[in-house]
Amino acid sequence: MLKTIVAIVDDKTNRWEISCKARGIAKEMKGMNTYLRLLIAESLFFPCEELAITLQSSQMTVVGAVKSATVLASYLQGLRSEIKFKKLAKMAIEKGTKLDLKVSQKNRISKPPLRYLTRPIK
């Protein structure tokens, strides 16, 4: 996916705003945080999609559907654990290092403009 975005950036036939947007997306895609977010999304949505496909089967029974939904719910609850997150983070760091992804710097905390902080509340 990153190669496609970089190709859009490098394509001189695109309008400049398309290249600018693609450049921003490419910068985000090269970050370790983005890779971690994709891993989390995959581990969250892939089982849900599998269950949705399974539930559409003509052979699925009500008992099987309830059991499958219960298994999915317990899996999703397990994703919330610190152990699972650390495992995903470790996987992201290992794979991100191989892919030469950049570790993102801590985001700057945005504050409201000073004029909003000094005005009296009516």
C-alpha positions as CSV (number, residue, x, y, z in Angstrom):
1,M,0.0,0.0,0.0
2,L,2.9,2.4,0.8
3,K,4.4,1.7,-2.6
4,T,1.2,2.8,-4.3
5,I,1.0,6.0,-2.3
6,V,4.6,6.8,-3.0
7,A,3.9,6.2,-6.7
8,I,1.1,8.7,-6.5
9,V,3.4,11.3,-4.9
10,D,6.0,10.7,-7.6
11,D,3.6,10.9,-10.5
12,K,4.0,14.3,-12.1
13,T,0.7,14.1,-14.0
14,N,-1.3,14.5,-10.8
15,R,-2.6,17.8,-9.6
16,W,-0.4,19.3,-6.9
17,E,-3.0,19.0,-4.1
18,I,-3.3,15.3,-4.8
19,S,0.4,14.9,-4.5
20,C,0.5,16.9,-1.3
21,K,-2.3,14.8,0.3
22,A,-0.5,11.6,-0.8
23,R,2.8,12.9,0.6
24,G,1.1,13.4,4.0
25,I,-0.5,9.9,3.9
26,A,2.9,8.4,2.9
27,K,4.5,10.2,5.9
28,E,1.9,8.7,8.3
29,M,2.3,5.3,6.7
30,K,6.0,5.3,7.4
31,G,5.4,5.6,11.2
32,M,5.5,2.8,13.7
33,N,2.3,4.1,15.3
34,T,0.4,3.6,12.1
35,Y,1.7,0.1,11.8
36,L,0.6,-0.7,15.4
37,R,-2.8,0.8,14.7
38,L,-3.2,-1.4,11.6
39,L,-2.2,-4.5,13.7
40,I,-4.8,-3.6,16.3
41,A,-7.5,-3.0,13.7
42,E,-6.7,-6.4,12.0
43,S,-6.8,-8.3,15.3
44,L,-10.1,-6.6,16.1
45,F,-12.0,-6.7,12.8
46,F,-10.7,-9.9,11.2
47,P,-12.5,-12.2,13.7
48,C,-15.7,-10.1,13.5
49,E,-15.7,-10.5,9.7
50,E,-15.1,-14.2,10.0
51,L,-18.1,-14.5,12.3
52,A,-20.2,-12.4,10.0
53,I,-19.4,-14.8,7.1
54,T,-20.0,-17.8,9.3
55,L,-23.4,-16.5,10.4
56,Q,-24.5,-16.2,6.8
57,S,-23.9,-19.9,6.2
58,S,-27.1,-21.9,5.5
59,Q,-25.7,-24.7,7.8
60,M,-25.4,-22.3,10.9
61,T,-27.7,-23.2,13.7
62,V,-29.0,-20.9,16.4
63,V,-27.0,-22.7,19.1
64,G,-23.9,-22.5,16.9
65,A,-24.5,-18.8,16.3
66,V,-24.8,-18.1,20.0
67,K,-21.7,-20.1,20.8
68,S,-19.7,-18.4,18.1
69,A,-20.8,-14.9,19.3
70,T,-19.8,-15.9,22.8
71,V,-16.4,-17.0,21.7
72,L,-16.0,-13.8,19.7
73,A,-17.0,-11.7,22.7
74,S,-14.5,-13.4,25.0
75,Y,-11.8,-12.9,22.3
76,L,-12.6,-9.2,22.1
77,Q,-12.5,-8.9,25.8
78,G,-9.1,-10.6,25.8
79,L,-7.8,-8.0,23.4
80,R,-8.3,-5.3,26.0
81,S,-5.7,-6.9,28.3
82,E,-2.3,-5.4,28.8
83,I,-0.6,-8.6,27.9
84,K,-2.2,-8.7,24.4
85,F,-1.4,-5.0,23.8
86,K,2.2,-5.5,24.8
87,K,2.4,-8.5,22.4
88,L,1.0,-6.4,19.5
89,A,3.3,-3.6,20.4
90,K,6.3,-5.9,20.4
91,M,5.2,-7.4,17.1
92,A,4.9,-3.9,15.6
93,I,8.3,-2.9,16.8
94,E,10.0,-6.0,15.5
95,K,8.3,-5.8,12.1
96,G,8.5,-2.0,11.9
97,T,12.3,-2.3,12.5
98,K,12.5,-4.7,9.6
99,L,10.5,-2.4,7.4
100,D,12.5,0.6,8.5
101,L,9.5,2.5,10.0
102,K,10.1,5.6,12.0
103,V,9.3,5.7,15.7
104,S,6.9,8.6,16.1
105,Q,7.7,11.4,18.4
106,K,5.3,12.2,21.2
107,N,2.6,14.4,19.9
108,R,2.5,18.0,21.0
109,I,-0.4,18.7,23.3
110,S,-2.6,21.3,21.7
111,K,-4.0,24.1,23.9
112,P,-6.8,26.4,23.3
113,P,-5.9,29.9,22.1
114,L,-4.9,32.2,25.0
115,R,-7.8,34.6,24.2
116,Y,-10.3,31.9,25.1
117,L,-8.6,31.3,28.4
118,T,-8.5,35.0,29.5
119,R,-12.1,35.9,28.6
120,P,-14.5,36.0,31.4
121,I,-17.3,33.5,31.1
122,K,-20.7,35.1,30.6
